[in-house]
C-alpha cells in the first residue's frame, strides 16, 4: 500500500472529548440551577398564600367574635397545612368612633424571632367595629321602618320598631321634573375670508 492512500480515519482525541464533556456539564448545571430556582419560587409562593389565608382567618375570627378588640399588640401561633405559623396583630383606633384597624402579619414559626419586623410573608389590614355593622346575621326590612326626624337627633330616642344601630332618615319628596322647551342655538354671523 502506498503512503498516499492511507486512510484518514481518526476518532475524537482525548482533548475533544474533555471539552465536549465540560460543555455538557456547564449546560446541565445551568439547567439544574433553573429547576432549583423554580422549585424554590413555587414553595415561597405557596407559603405566601398560606400566610395570606392565616391573616385573613385571624381578621375574620376577631370580626365574628362580636367583641371590639382593645388597641395594642398581640402575638400567637397557629397550625396550618401541617406547619406551625406565627402571627402578630396590631390594633389601632381610627377616627370613626367604634371602629378599629387590625394589621396582621404572618410568617412560618421557624423563620426569625418574634421581635424582628422583617421576614413576614404577608401583612393584611382589616377594619372591625360596631360602626361597620352588627354581626347578628339579621337584615333590616328597609321598607317597613318608621322614619321620624326627632329620633335622628343627638341624644334622641330611636323610633319604635327600629333594630339597634339603624339610623332613621326622613324621606324627602322628590319634586317633579320641569321641562323647558328646547331653544335653537343662536345664529352665528357669516365670516368673510
Helices and strands as residue ranges (DSSP letters): G 3-5, H 14-64, E 72-80, E 83-93, E 99-108, E 122-129, G 150-152
